[in-house]
Amino acid sequence: MNKLSLFTAVLFLTAIAHAEPAKVRLWPEGAPGAKGDTDKDQPFVYVWPASKEKANGAAFVVCPGGGYGGLAADHEGVQVAKWFNGLGVSAFVLHYRLGSAGYHFPTQLIDVQRAIRHVRANAQQYGIDPQRIGIIGFSAGGHLTSMAATMFDEKPAGMTNDAVDQVSARPDVAAPTYPVISMIEDFGHKGSRKNLLGPNDNDELAKHVSTETRVTANTPPIFIFHTDEDSVVPAENPVALYLACRKHKVPAELHIYQPGPHGVGLYLGDPVLGTWSGHLRDWLRNQGFLKPAKRTAIDGKVTVNGKPVSWGSVIFTPEDPSAPVACARVMGGKFKLDDKTGPVLGKVKLTVSYSAADVPGLETADGTVTTKAQKPGAGEWSFEVGENAKNLELQVSR
């Protein structure tokens, strides 16, 4: 298996020391099908490693958008990489070849597959887990992300087939963001289709790269963000992808916000749209992507003032902020979770929410009450979760 060259390794270490990204060409000896030796001909990644203090071993390849004619490399690249670094995730911002420079499909698929393979093949040098490599992309970069998630087994003509190309190109999770998806439907983005397919454009090839038609049971879990007001890439695109995921039983989460134009990026300053990245963070956390952790089945009862809680929830929050949070619905005083959705083993904090109607005379603004649960006789707000926790009794006093 290929190793990073000494020169690349020095660049990578320099990036860590100075918090600046290293620029790493995906084919140090020259990309297949390249028409020159400039950046527009030789795809590369900017490597943004997570700090040693925060790094959790996860990584994301980031694909900026631009209609396959340009790259929005700042707000859909650099800013996203820094956001991932804040989660302890290393980021690799991909500069793939573009239709505006004379490169058309399958070049872009070759480039994105190579980026994932490069990260996985060099996982040890980058200090990441080769089984926790995700991909995110925006607009046309979202389409590229969806191709990576649905066409990872495709071996396009023109691949180098070297040692790196023998490594799996399947991402472990994918987050196409306000993505172009269809190249055949009326709601597709004609500019992206033109730039991607170029002179070879025809309906058969367009259908081939319409990723709502390429989803299978092997497609990795999908997270999607879009807006209803997007008039450039209509919301029918992500909806089509989401419905295809449902058809094939692929875990998927779709967020369509009502306000917001196309191309907003993270939009962290907006009190509404800026929340989408928090949903992505929570989704990654509960997928076990940020912190793999063994979970266990659990069941029990919840009472308030000695009476069963009619309707509510129990939240199990681990001490590690990257580990999955479990939430059990309480009905008739009882709750139950299996070993896929239950709490992680170890110390967790408990939070119980229940209807204010369970406490006569108690009124709240929204009709619910949230409180720390207490272990019988101990008065503690946390406890140690063991294997297959049974008959847990949570007693709340008001």
N, C-alpha and C positions, 0 to 999 in steps of 0.2 A: 504493500500500500504506500502510496506517495506520502512523503513527509514535507512539511514546509521547508523551503530553502533557507539556508543560513541568513540570506539577505532579508527574506520575509520574516523570519523569526526575530531578527534584530528590529525590524519595523514594528512588529507586534509588541515586543517588550518596551520599545520606546513609547508606543501609544499608551501602555499601561502607566508608565512613569510620568508622562506629561499630560494625561487625560485628553490626548488628541488621537483622532482615528488614524490607523494605518491603512494605506491603500494597497490592496492585494489583487493582482491580476488572477483571474480564474484559470487561465492557461498561460503560465509563465513563458512558455516557448512559442506562444502565438495561438489565438483562437481559431477553431476550424471555420473555414469560409470567410475569414477576415479579408477585407479589401485594402487594409493599411495597418499602420502601427500606432495610430492615435487613439485617444480615449474612446472616440465614437466607434472604433473598430475592434477594440480589445476590452471586453466586459470585465468589470472589476467590482470588488466590494470595499467599502469603507468599514473597517472593523472598530466597533465601539464596545470594548470589553466592560463588563460590570466591575465595579470596584471590588477589591479583595474582601473588604468588610461586608459587602452586601451580596456578593455573587452566590447564587443558589444552584448554578449548574445548568440552567435553562438558557435557550438561545432562540432568536427570531431572525429570519431573513426578512428585510423590509424592501418592498417594491414601490417606489414612488410612481404616481400617475403622470399623465400628459398625453393621452390619446395615442400612444405608440409613436408620437411625433416629437415629444420632448419629455423632460423629467422635472417634476416639481420636487427637486431634491432637498429643499429646505423644510417646508412645513409638512411634507409627506415623506421625509427621509431623516434628516438630522434631528429635528424636533422629536420625532417618534423614537429614534434610537436613544436619545437622552431620557425620554419617558420610560422606556424599557429598562434602562440602566438604573433608574430609581426603584424599580421592582427587584433589582438584583439579576436582571436578565441581560445577557450579552446580545448585541445587535449587529447585524451585517447588512448595511445599506447597499442594495444591488443597483449598479448602473449597467443596465442591459442594452443591447443594440436596438436601434429604432428604425422604423420605416422611413423616416425623413432622411436617414443616412443610407438608404438603399438596402436595408435588411428587413426581410419579411419572413413569415412563418415558413419553416419551423425554427428559425434562428432564436426567437425569443423563448420558446420552450426549451431549446438546448441550453440557453444561458441560465434560465431559472433552475433547471434540473442540476446544472453544474454547480450553481451556488449552494444548493442544499447538500449536494454530494461533497463539495469542498469543505463545508462546515463539519459534516459528519465524519469525513475521512481524517480530518485534523482535530477531532474533538479533544484528544488528550492534550495537544499543544495549546488549544484555546481554553482548556479547563472547563469543558462542558460535557453534559450527558448526551451521548449520541442518540438516545431514545427520547429526548425532550428538545426537539428542534421544530419550531413553528414557523409559519410564514404569514405575513400580513402585506396587503397591498391596497392602493387607493385608486379608484376610477379604472383606467386601463391597467394600472398595476394590480387592481383588484381582480380584473380578468386574468392577468398573468398568474395571480395567486390561485384562482380557481382552476386554471389549467394545471398548475403544480399539484393541486389536491386531487384532481380527477384523471390526470393523464401521466402520472408518475411512472407507469410501467411502459409507456410508449417510448420506443427507441428510434428517434427521427434519423433520417439519412443525414450524414455529415458529422455525427458524433465521433469523437476521437477514440472511444473504447479503450482508453488507458486504464490504469489501476483505479483512479478516482471514479471513472465512469462505471466501475463494477459495484460501487457502493449504492445502497438504496437512495432513491430520490424522493421517497414518500415523506412528506412532512407529518409530524405527529399531531398537529392541530393547524387550522387555517382560519384566517380572519379577513375575508374579502370585504373591503370597506367602500361604501357607495360604489359598488363594482359594476362595470360593464360585464354582462353575462352572455346574453344572446347576440349572435351575429346574423340570425335569420328572421327574427320577429320584428314587427314594426317598431317596437320599443327599444330595439338595439341602437347602438351608437355608430352611426355611419362613418364618422371620421376614424374611429378606432379600427373598424373593419377595413377601411381603405388602406390605412397605414400598416396594419398587421398583414394583410393578404397581398397587397400590392398588385402587380400585373397578373398574378395567378388567381385573382379573385373569381370565385364561382360559387354557386349555391351549395354544391357538394362539400367543398372545402370549408365554407362558412358554417355549415351544419357540424362539420367535424370539430370546429373550435368553439361551438356553442355549448358551454359547459353544463347547462341544465340538462343536456342530453347525455352527458358523460359520467354522471354520478353513478356509483355502484356501492355495494355493501362494504367495499374496501376503502371508500373515501373516508379520510380522517374527520374527526369532529370539527364542526364549522360554527363560527361566530360571525354575524353580519350586522353592520350598522348602515343605515340609510336615512334619507329624509323624504317626506311626502312632497315637499315643495321643489325637490330637485327636478328641474326641467331639462337638464342636459342629459342625464342618465336616469330615466324614469324608474320608479320603485318597482315596476313589474320585473325588472332584472333580478334583484335579490329575492323577490317573492318566488319567482320561477325556480331559482336555485334551492331555496328553502323547501318548497314543495317536493322537489326531486329528492332532497335528503330525507324527508318524511317517507316518501314512497319506498326508499331503500333502507329505512331504519337507521340512518346515519344520525348520531346525536347532533342537534343543531339548535342554535339560539338566534333569533332575529329581532332586531330593534329598529323600528321605523318611527322616527320622530316627525311630528307634523311640520314644525318650522325648519328653515335652513336651506340655503342654496347648495349647489354642487361644490365640492372641493374644499370643505371646511377644515380638513385635517383634524387635529386634536381639539382645537377650539376651546382650550382650557379656561378661558376667561368668561365664556358664556354660561350663565347659571342653568340653562336647560341642555343645550347641545353638548356642553362641556362635561356632562355626566356620562356620556357614552363610554369613555375610556375606563371609568370606574366599573361599569358593567363588564367590560372585557377583563379587567383585573380580577373581579370576583369570579367570573367564569373560568379563567385560567386557574385560579386558586382551587376552586371546587372540582376541576378536572384532575387535580393532583399534578398539574403541570409545573407549578412553581415549587412544590415541595411534595414529592411522593411520600405517602405515609400510609401505614396499614390501618384500615378501618375495621370496625366490628359491628355486629348486630347488637341491638339494644331494645329493651321494652320496659315499660313501667307505668306508674300511675301518678297523677298530679292532683293534689287537693288544695283548696284555699279555705282556710278556717274549718278544716276537717271535712269539707264537702268536695266531691269530684268537680273539677273544672269542666264546664259544659263545652267550651270551644276555645282553643288557643294554640300555643306552640311552645316548644322547648328548644332552645338554641344551645349547642355545644361548641364553644369557641376555644380552640387550642391556644397555648401560650405562644407558639410560633406563628407570626402573622402571615406566613406563606402557606401554612398547612390548611387543608380543607375545613370549612365550617359545616356542621350538620344541623339541620333544622327538622324537628319532628312535629307533625300536626297532632294536636290533642283533641280528642272527641270523647265525650262522656267520661272524662277523667283518665283515658288511656292513650298511650302512644306506642309506636313500634317502628323501627327502622331495620333494614337488612344490612348485610356486611358490605354492600356497595355504597350505601347512602348514610350509614351510621357514623358515629364520631370516631376520630383517630384515637389510637391507644395513647395513654398517658394523661397528664393533668389537663383538665379543661375547666373553663368557667361556664356556669349555667345562667341562662336568662329565661324566665318564664313569662309569657304574655297570655292574658285571659280576658274574657269579657267583664266589663264593670258590672254587668248584671249578676255575676256570681257573688258580688258583695253588696247586699241590700243597703241602699242609702248612699252608695259611693257613686259620684258623678265625675266623668272626665270629658275632655273636649271631643275625643273621637270614639268614646265608648269602650276603650280598651285600657288595660293596665299592664305595665311592664315592671317586673321586679326581679331581684336576684333570688334564686331558690335557696332554701336551707336544707341541709341534711338533717334527718331526725335526730334531735338531741345534740347536734354538733355545732349548729349555727354557722357552718362554713358555706362559702360561696363557690367553692370549687371542689372537685374530687378527682380521683384517679380512675380512669376508664380501663377496665381489664377486658380480656377476651370474652366475647359473647355475654355481655352484661344483661342479666335477667332480673325482672321484678324490681327495678329501681323505683323507690318511693320518694317523691318530691312533695314536701309539705310547705305551703306558704301561709303565713299569718298576716292579716291586715287589721 
